[in-house]
Amino acid sequence: MKIRGSWTAILLTLLISTTIIDSVTAGVNLRWASKRKVMREKVRKMLKTTFVLVTMDFSFPSFRFYHAYDNYMAYAFPHDELKPLSKSFTNSLSELGNLKLEHLPQNYNGSALSLIESLSSLVILGNQTEFRRAVSWLSENLNFDVDARVNLFECNIRVLGGLVSAHILATRLLQGTYENQLLVLAEDLGGRFLRAFDTPTGLPYAWINLKHGVMEHETTETSTSGCGSLILEMGALSQLTGDSRYESAALRALRKLWSMRSSLNLLGTTLDVATGEWIEHSSGIGAGATLDQIFLLNNIILYLMCLSTVGVDSFYEYLIKAYILFGREELWRMFHSAYLAVQKYFRHGPWYHEADMRTGKATYWQLTSLQAFWPGVQASHIEDQIFVYVKQVLVGDISSANLSHREFVHVWEKFGVLPERYLLDHQMLHPTEKYYPLRPELAESTFYLYQATKGLTYALLNPWYMEVGESIINALNSYTKVEGGFASVKDVTTMQLEDHQHSFFLSETCKYLYLLFDDSFLVDWNYVFTTEGHPLPVTSEWHERLPEAYISTNWTSLPLNQARQGSAMSKQVCPALALNSRHNGQQIESACHIPDARVDHRCYTDEDCGVDSSTCRQRSCSIAGYCGLWLLF
């Protein structure tokens, strides 16, 4: 009777606790449903000023309905980007990634870059009228036969990605009037890109002249992201046109790049496309840097680094997103191996430092603003009609993603915005990279984490991401909004502004903040967002074959009719303790399982780690000090 009474008490306690949780959750959800409506309109007001339909001529200043967009249309269109302080423009497409501003074109007058970048944002905000007008103007006026040297990576993610995405949206929204004009433009641009891949290695040149192709004596130096982040846009172009050359070129470059990895499954930052040799061996998950000079500040030796378009960030992002979009198992295997290597050699608590690809030893201890994308990669869904997976994250590391995300938020709150580079080992700003160019990565990760934590398990955590979004919106309005648009911050310590509104502010920053508070765009279709925020639909028609329900060693994606499993990596628990399966109502315990030495799975050496229950493989100790299946073999 005592035993029965105890169980009754336990069940009653659980019932009461569940009721309380449900009540609290319902209250939280009701409050935040109202809050989301308020914040959605606040995002709109960031963009919206007045809507005065005077003429269909885009150059007419009165035709304005976004604060960022309408000022671009009034003072910069059809040039590339807005200068909001002077209410003028810059033809910046040929300047992107060109720090030394070399080989600038003489007669280039812009390609309406910010308009192209705004196309999908217009659709997401529900403005089909302006989207239709934008498509019409681009169809009649955009021309790529111009003598302009452009960065292949930047032009790919911004222009080709914008056109391909908008074409797909136009086929759905403008039926009967749209005749594939944007696809024709995209194919023209893609054909010009192909000339960059004519190298001994198949790795593309970083720079190409849109009219003349690769110029004589062009540099053969490029970055990992520059030649490894082309597969989404060029792959989509092949799927839409039936011309396999685009996807084949991008895939060949990606495979070659992966073959150049070290024995640790790490890649460097910069390489030579002619020889296939690495130039810079230090690498991380954000923007790379090249050592420029050493100087002394407050008796501390610091390294002055020059930020350029070198980096690895979108390389990792595109491996997993291309796997979702095209269903190639080889891309999943690449990502899986690369992800484990990142977690083992770059991670230090919530932070990710840089390391030498050959040894895994730390090189630079620094935060770069581009690293803020990583929690979003960790917390992106694989849930749609095609994959039929349970609602969980790509990598399964919500806890890990949340931990890193909170540190980025802390830095944001410390300075008011996120500085470009912060020295972790000295807890100080980088002396020359103290700017904030309206980057979207923190807003992007906040949106993905919100989407990944919608379930009951995270119901009380979930509203925090909306609070972060609100904080970002308020900061942008307080520090960067000016009469002529939104200006970049030149120095986060003084909030001095710079006369530049980057096109990605329209394509990404505003888009992710809006989706955080109104995700109705995602209700009827499933999308992969490119690194520039352009949505591409996930469809079985683009798959060689549907991806298998892949059960990896550190996270699990299962069919809907199976039990939900969590991430051993993020929860830092041994799989057998939390991931037991059931058969005919009976729990099954692994025969080979040997628990880790400590219950919290912290470790100092491999001897502190046991044997995995599902694979019967020896677990090892990571640099971050946690047991896991870090070694692939």
CORPETA-V422001 format. One record per backbone hydrogen bond with DSSP energy under -1.0 kcal/mol. NH is the residue of the N-H (numbers start at 0). CO is the residue of the C=O. If there is no record, write none. Layout:
# CORPETA-V422001
NH	CO
NH	CO
This chain:
# CORPETA-V422001
4	0
5	1
6	2
7	3
8	4
9	5
10	6
11	7
12	8
13	9
14	10
15	11
16	12
17	13
18	14
19	15
20	16
21	17
22	18
23	19
24	20
25	21
26	22
27	23
28	24
29	25
30	26
31	27
32	28
33	29
34	30
35	31
36	32
37	33
38	34
39	35
40	36
41	37
42	38
43	39
44	40
45	41
46	42
47	43
53	51
59	56
62	59
63	61
66	46
69	65
71	67
72	68
73	69
74	70
75	71
76	71
78	75
80	89
82	87
86	82
87	82
89	80
91	89
94	91
95	91
97	94
100	97
111	77
113	79
115	111
116	112
117	113
121	117
122	118
123	119
124	120
125	122
126	121
127	125
130	126
131	127
132	128
133	129
134	130
135	131
136	132
137	133
138	134
139	135
140	136
141	137
145	143
147	145
149	207
151	205
154	150
155	151
156	152
157	153
158	154
159	154
160	155
162	158
163	159
164	160
165	161
166	162
167	163
168	164
169	165
170	166
172	168
173	169
176	173
177	173
183	179
184	180
185	181
186	182
187	183
188	184
189	185
190	186
191	187
192	188
193	189
195	192
196	193
198	196
204	195
207	149
208	212
209	147
212	208
217	214
221	270
223	268
224	310
226	222
227	223
228	224
233	229
234	230
235	231
236	232
237	233
238	234
239	235
240	236
241	237
247	243
248	244
249	245
250	246
251	247
252	248
253	249
254	250
255	251
256	252
257	253
258	254
259	256
260	257
261	265
264	261
268	279
270	221
271	276
272	219
275	271
278	269
279	269
282	354
287	309
289	305
291	303
292	303
294	301
296	299
299	296
301	294
303	292
305	289
311	285
314	311
315	311
316	312
317	313
318	314
319	315
320	316
321	317
322	318
323	319
324	320
325	321
326	322
331	327
332	328
333	329
334	330
335	331
336	332
337	333
338	334
339	335
340	336
341	337
342	338
343	339
344	340
345	341
346	341
347	350
350	347
352	345
353	363
354	282
355	360
356	280
359	355
362	353
366	421
368	419
370	367
371	368
372	369
373	370
376	372
377	373
378	374
381	391
387	383
389	557
391	389
393	379
400	396
401	397
402	398
403	399
404	400
405	401
406	402
407	403
408	404
409	405
410	406
411	407
412	408
413	409
414	410
415	411
419	434
420	432
421	366
422	427
423	364
424	364
426	422
427	422
429	420
435	488
443	439
444	440
445	441
446	442
447	443
448	444
449	445
450	446
451	447
458	455
461	457
463	460
464	461
466	462
467	463
468	464
469	465
470	466
471	467
472	468
473	469
474	470
475	471
476	472
477	473
478	474
479	475
480	475
481	484
484	481
486	479
487	499
488	435
489	495
490	495
491	433
494	490
497	487
499	497
500	81
504	501
505	502
506	502
507	503
508	503
509	504
511	507
512	508
513	509
514	510
515	511
517	513
521	518
522	519
527	535
529	533
532	529
535	527
537	525
541	538
542	539
543	325
549	547
551	554
556	549
561	558
568	553
570	566
571	567
576	573
578	574
582	585
585	582
587	580
593	610
596	607
600	597
602	624
607	604
608	605
610	593
611	616
615	611
618	609
619	627
621	625
622	343
624	621
626	600
627	619
629	627
